[in-house]
Amino acid sequence: MKTRNLFGKMSMIMAVAIATNLSSCKKDDETVNGQDVADASSESVVDANYDDADDMATSYVQSNATISNGRVATDSRFVNSCVHISFEGSSTQGYVVLDFGTGCTDAKGNVRKGKINLAYTGGPAGTIGFTIVETFDGYSINGVSLTGTRTLVRETATVNNGIRHHISLADGKATWPDNTFATRTSDFHREFNPADSTITVDGHAEGTGRHSNAYVMLITKTLVYKRSCMINDGIYMAVQGTKQFTINTSKEITIDFGDGACDKTVEVTVNKISKNVTVGIN
């Protein structure tokens, strides 16, 4: 009888342990699908949208060392006649306005509205210290509106003849169509390698996600962007590299952007459990 009771107690303990483990796994899986992952994914959208604006700024301003009024760069985001570009100033300093009006759709279906204002100093373009300050006037891309001040400063050329910038964002805010929003400040170093048209980024950011969770983000493996993905596929997010988020000072989330394929799929890891997520605007 005692042996049977002991066996019964052991069986009960094992059952409780298994149930507890299953419950823990379920909880972790729910975390992978929860608000924390949504915040991390939305941060990738915010990052991509500001990077798209940066890329347009440098693509236009720096490819036009002697900017002329109304000149449109060969970038496919500018060739549509609905984009109006105005200029005032000289090659050393001035203002450019990229005006997408009430809606301008590029060849990949991205819809931009409103204006991006660019004030540049320290030219001509390509000079060390050449600075572009971006501000936004009713600007949105695919329904996500952006505000804040983005500053790009040309740094010294690299051994690979790359074009390196220090990029900072102050008072950044992205607002979705459902009126949820994320805030952001950031400090990055970005290098364009003309040999393979890739862009690498290192640095950090902090802010709040769409569900009001505070986060700090650190790039733990250099992010790689491909201009071919931007121009040919309309994908403005990183395609390689990793970010680590600390949510509300305690929970850690890692985003892995993959092996270089032009897609919007990232691997999100929470509590050692990973899940593939397709980054979108929602």
N, C-alpha and C positions, 0 to 999 in steps of 0.2 A: 504493500500500500504506500509506504514512504517513497519507494522507488518510482511508483506511478505518479505520485504527487510531485516529486522532483522533476520528472519528465514533463509533466503538465506545466509546471512553472517555467521550465526552460523553453518550452514551445511558445508559451505566452510572451516571454521576454523577446524571443526571436521574432515573433509576429509584430510586436510593438516596434522593434528596431527596424524591420523591413518597412512597416507603414510610415515610420518617421522618416526613413530615407527616401521613400517614394514621395512623401509630402514635401521634403526639402527639394527634391529634383523638380517637382511640379512648381514650387515657389520660384526656383531659379529660372525655370523655363518661362514662367510668367514675367519675371523681371526682364528677360531678353525681349519679350514682346511688349514691355510696359512703356511708361512715359519717359523713363530715362533714355531708352533707345530712340524714342521719337525726338527728344531734345537733341541727342547727338546727331541724328540724321538731319534734323532741321538746321543744325549748325553747319553741316556740309553744304546745304542749299545756300545758306547765307554766305559762306565762304566762296562758293562758286559764283554767286551773283556779284559780289564785290570784285572778285578776280576778273570777271567778264568786263566790268566797267574799267578796271585798271588796264586790261589788255587793249580795249578800244582806245583809251587815252594815249597809251604809249604807241600803239599802232598808228594812230593819226598824227599826234604831235611830233613824235620823234622820227617819223618817216618823212616829215616835211620840214626840213631844216630851215627853209625860207618860205614859211607858210604863206600861202596866197588865199585871198578871200574866196570862199566857196569851193575850194579844192576838195575832192572826195578821194580818199585812199582806195586802193584796190581791194581792201578787206571786204568780204562779202556782206558784212553787217552794215556797210556804208553804201553799197551800190544801189540799193533800192531808193527810188526817187522820193519816197516818203520821208527820208532822213534829210533834214536841213541842217547844214553846218555853217556857222557864221564865225568870223574871225576879226579881231581888232588888236593891233600892235605890230611888233617887229619880230625878227628872228631871236632877239634876246629876251623879250618879255611881252606878254600880251594875254589875251583871253580867247578861248574857243568855246562855243556852245554846240553840243550835239543835241538836236531837237528832234525827237521821235513823234512829236505831235500827240494826237489822240489814239495812236496805235500804229505800229510799224512792224510787220512780220518779216523775219529774215527767211532765207532759203531753207532753213531747218525747222521752221514753224515756231520759233521763239518770238513772242510778242513783247515789244518794248514800247513804253509810253513816257511822256514827259521829257525833261531835260537833264543832261549831265553838263555841269559848268566846269571848265578847266581854266585855271589861272596858272601860267607858267612864268618862271623867272630864271635868271642865271644862264641864259642861252648863249650861243645857239645850242640846239638839241645835240646831245652827245658830250657836252662839256661836263667835267666832274663837278657835282653840285647842282646841276640842272634840276629844277624842282617843278613838279606839277601838283597843284592842289585841286582835288575834286570835291565838288558839292553837288547836291541833287535837288531838283525842283520838280516835285510831282512825279518823280521817276519811278518806274516799276518794270519788272521783267516777269512775264508769265504770271501776272497778278500779285507778285510779291514786291511791295514798295520798299525803297531804301532811303535812309537819311543818314547824316553824319558827315564828317570831314575826313577825307582820305588823302594822305600826303605821300608822294613818291619822290625820293631824292636819288639822283644818279650817283653811284659810288664808283670807286676806282675799277678799271677794267681788270679781268682775271687772267690767269695764265692761259685759259682756253679761249681768250678773246671774247669772253662772255660779257653780257651787259647786265650789271648788277645794280639793284635798287634796294634802298631801305624804305619799307612801306609801313606806315602806321595808320590806324583808324581811331578816331575819337568820336564819342557820342553816337556810335553806330546803332541803328535800329532797323529791323526788317519786320514788316507787317504783312500777314497773309490775308487773303480775301475774307476769312471768317473772323477777322479782327484780333486773332491771337498774334503775339509778337515776340521777338527775341532781341535782346540788347547785346552789344559787343564792343569791346576795345581790343586792339591787337597790335602786335609789333613783329614784323617779319623782315627777312632778307630774301630777296627774290633774284634769281639769275637766269637770264635767257642765253642758251647755248645755240649760236647760229649754225653750228655744224650739223645738228640733228633737229633743230627747231623744238627743243624741249625746254621747259621751265622748271627749275627746282626751287623749293621754298622751305625755309626753316624758321622757327620762331614760336610764339605763344599768343594766346588770346584768353579773354575771360568775359563773362557776362551772365545773362540769364536766358534760359530756354523758353520755348513756347508755353511751358507749364509752370513758369516762375521758379524753376530750379536753378540755383546758382551753379556755375561751372567754371573750372579753370582747364584750359586745353594746352597741351604741350606736344609739339611735333617730335616724336621719338625716333622716327626714321624719315629722312628727307622725303618730302612730297614731290612727286614728279607729275607735271602737266604736259600734255602734248598739244602743240598748236594745230596739228593735223586733226586731232579729236575735236578741238574747238571749231575749226573752220569747216571740216568735212562732215562732222557728225553732230555739231551743236552741243557738245559736252564740254562744260567749262570747269568741271571738278577734277581733282587729282585722279590719276589712274594707277599710281604706285605710292607706297609709303604708309606710315602709320601715325595715328594721333592717339594720345591718351587723355581721357577726361577724368577729372575728379568732380563728382556731383555732390553738392551740399557738403563739401569738405571731407567726405568719407567714402562714398562709393566710386569705384573705378570702372571705367568703360574704355575699351580699346576699339578703334576703327581701323581696319586694314583695307586699303584701297585696291589691292590686287596685284596682278602681274604685268600691267601695262595695257590691257585690252581697253578699247574705247567703249566703255559701258558705264552704267550708273549703279552697279552692284558693288556693295561693300560687305565685309564680314565684321559683324559687331560681336564683341566678346564681353560678357558680364559674368562674374563669379565662375570663370573657367568654362562657361557654356557659350558656344558660338552659334550665330545664326546669320544667314545671308539676307541682306535687306536691300531693296531697290529704292534709291533715293529719289524722291519726287517733290512736288510743291505742296502736298497735303500733309 
